[in-house]
Amino acid sequence: MPHPTLIIGNKNYSSWSLRPWILLKHFQVPFEEKRVALFTETTDAELKPYNSDLKVPVLQDGNLLIWDSLAILEYISEQYLDNRGWPDDPAARATARSVSAEMHSSFPNVRGEFPMNCRKQFDNIQPSREAEREIRRIKALWRECREQFGSGGEWLFGDYTIADAMYAPIALRLAGYSLPLEGIERDYVESVLKQPAIIEWIAAGKAEVEIIEEDEI
Ligand SMILES: N[C@@H](CCC(=O)N[C@@H](CS)C(=O)NCC(=O)O)C(=O)O
């Protein structure tokens, strides 16, 4: 069977693309990758065939198109990981689904004020009160997951899960914008930063030449 193809945006900027990409890489699922540079004159034409409202990521598996990051992560877990994308334990699994869904639907101020930008290290950027509140919430979620369910490993639920894939771009933002970290959340961000697949993604992002002005704060 041919491998699935993951359609992604610029590695430097596209945080939603990173999520399914990192899950596939972490679990060494073979896949093809098609990168479409976002916000260029040809982007819309390149993305039109994928029925995703001209957004990335999309997973193409045979004739099947799956769009929207969380739906893709669920599909990868079911189809390629024998459901290892979620924790086995029902309480851990329900919590992992809750924190993942919250990431997918929330934190607009963090996403808006701190766009992912692998090429840059920012200092002295002050979050708004709303963004600060969201950052506190994210750190509290990480602490709760690690304390309740994480004793078996370095990830939110011990072993790597979809929840880690969902929060990987947030870890990159906290590090890239030099936001204060301590204790459990600092250790967690360090685990993300030393993950070989993240190192590979960041290197590829840094090698890209396109500039998306609105993400260059
Ligand atoms: N909720 C979607 C968000 C997808 C999304 O907004 N992707 C951005 C790139 S990170 C995009 O395609 N932007 C292009 C555009 O909005 O035209 C998901 O989870 O996949």
The ligand as an SDF file (V2000), in Angstrom:
LIG
                    3D

 20 19  0  0  0  0  0  0  0  0999 V2000
   -8.2670   24.3210   12.8580 N   0  0  0  0  0  0  0  0  0  0  0  0
   -7.3790   24.0410   11.7680 C   0  0  0  0  0  0  0  0  0  0  0  0
   -6.4820   25.2420   11.5490 C   0  0  0  0  0  0  0  0  0  0  0  0
   -5.7350   25.1460   10.2490 C   0  0  0  0  0  0  0  0  0  0  0  0
   -5.0270   26.4590    9.9300 C   0  0  0  0  0  0  0  0  0  0  0  0
   -5.5130   27.5560   10.2650 O   0  0  0  0  0  0  0  0  0  0  0  0
   -3.8660   26.3330    9.2660 N   0  0  0  0  0  0  0  0  0  0  0  0
   -3.1250   27.5060    8.8600 C   0  0  0  0  0  0  0  0  0  0  0  0
   -1.6300   27.2200    8.8530 C   0  0  0  0  0  0  0  0  0  0  0  0
   -0.9890   26.8780   10.4630 S   0  0  0  0  0  0  0  0  0  0  0  0
   -3.4730   27.8050    7.4120 C   0  0  0  0  0  0  0  0  0  0  0  0
   -3.6710   26.9130    6.6220 O   0  0  0  0  0  0  0  0  0  0  0  0
   -3.5190   29.0930    7.0790 N   0  0  0  0  0  0  0  0  0  0  0  0
   -3.7520   29.4910    5.7240 C   0  0  0  0  0  0  0  0  0  0  0  0
   -4.9550   30.3560    5.6000 C   0  0  0  0  0  0  0  0  0  0  0  0
   -5.6240   30.6130    6.6250 O   0  0  0  0  0  0  0  0  0  0  0  0
   -5.2280   30.7980    4.4730 O   0  0  0  0  0  0  0  0  0  0  0  0
   -6.5760   22.7740   12.0950 C   0  0  0  0  0  0  0  0  0  0  0  0
   -6.5700   22.4000   13.2590 O   0  0  0  0  0  0  0  0  0  0  0  0
   -6.0220   22.1340   11.1950 O   0  0  0  0  0  0  0  0  0  0  0  0
  1  2  1  0
  2  3  1  0
  2 18  1  0
  3  4  1  0
  4  5  1  0
  5  6  2  0
  5  7  1  0
  7  8  1  0
  8  9  1  0
  8 11  1  0
  9 10  1  0
 11 12  2  0
 11 13  1  0
 13 14  1  0
 14 15  1  0
 15 16  2  0
 15 17  1  0
 18 19  2  0
 18 20  1  0
M  END
$$$$
